Amino acid sequence: MSDNLFYDLRNSYTRYNQYVDVVSCWESFLEAEFGSNEAFSFIRFPKEYHTVDGQTYIPDFSVKINEDYGILFEIKRTVGGGEQGYSDTCSQLEKYLKDISHISDGLSFPSNKDVVFLVKDNESRRIARKVQEELKDRDVDNDRLIILEYSADTIDSLFCYSFKKVFTDSSPDFSDRELEENPLKIAFGKENDYMGVKSYTKHFWPYRLKCPIMNDSPPPVYLSCLLWMNHFYGLLRDDQKEQIRRSSGYQDIEIVFSQLYEKVNEDYPVISDDLKAALEFLKDGTLAEESDKEGIDYVVKYHRMKSEREILSPQKKENEREKIKELSEKFILHYLKHREKEKPKEKKKTNKQIKQARLDVEK
């Protein structure tokens, strides 16, 4: 039971963490390529899109390249649920491919658009083939559906994400109808020997620091890490901070839920249910408790979550990427220890120094 729960929690963190990385990679790349255009807009939190036949959907993220061309993005690590899972995925993508009537926030989106479906590399070709076959059986025009795979890798000690086109019998290029030359068509096409792009920590991490969530709700363990690293310390009194620096046990932080919710939303948007779930996760792991004091909702038992390994990389951005990943595992282990009175065995980890380089289109 514990081992299964540990891996379920770890998997939910890893999946969401990668999704946020992927969104940040694309924001970095697209802004570098198109950001000088006044009409360019990267939309990290799209609202509800309405199709001309009355259907609705919410993309994972979208981008308005200019007044005449935009791209909608959907991310899935894989397609689960057997044939029903593929049917649901195709129904979702079918909506993306339809003409847009309007968007719920009143913004406009170009009629000339591409739809990008991002999937993890390990099953990408099978997923692409099955999706394209089902859309063809539905008589859906999918010549604007571009299926790309993503993978996390370490190349010559440099951590990066790689994005490449998934090749099947139907693999359209990015549109250049409204552009003299679309760098995406070049990067993912024949001119670049179909090498795609690589995005390194140095380039995507500033965008991730600016907004460490995406348009899906963060799992409780993930949001708990953000609260612990980005918000709770700032709520300590000066004397409590001094005690923390001396490693003198935990310090109580009284939490007024409405105030914390307002503060968190100044940094990045979350819904109240997600924030509540994160605090309940901490409570179940004895890192917080409900308060019986009037006007106080929770008391967080704040202390340093010590790392059992040394992070050797001297570069701050890579350190932060590693730090939040490890903190999530500490939270999961702490949660399981106190929730089930037992602690699963933690895997041994190897120390690796991860250097950085700039984001490049591989040519």
Secondary structure, DSSP 8 states (H G I E B T S, - for coil): -HHHHHHHHHHHHHHHHHHHHHHHHHHHHHHHHHTTSTT-EEESS---EEETTS-EE--SEEEEEETTEEEEEEEES---SHHHHHHHHHHHHHHHHS-EEEETTS----SSEEEEEEEEGGGHHHHHHHHHHHHHHTT---TTEEEEEEEEEEETTEEEEEEEE--SS-------TTSS--HHHHHTSGGGTT--EEEEHHHHHHHHHH----SS---HHHHHHHHHHHTTGGGS-HHHHHHHHTT-S-EEEEE-HHHHHHHHHHHS---HHHHHHHHHHHHHTTSEEE--STT--EEEEE-----SS------HHHHHHHHHHHHHHHHHHHHHHHHHS-------------B----EE--
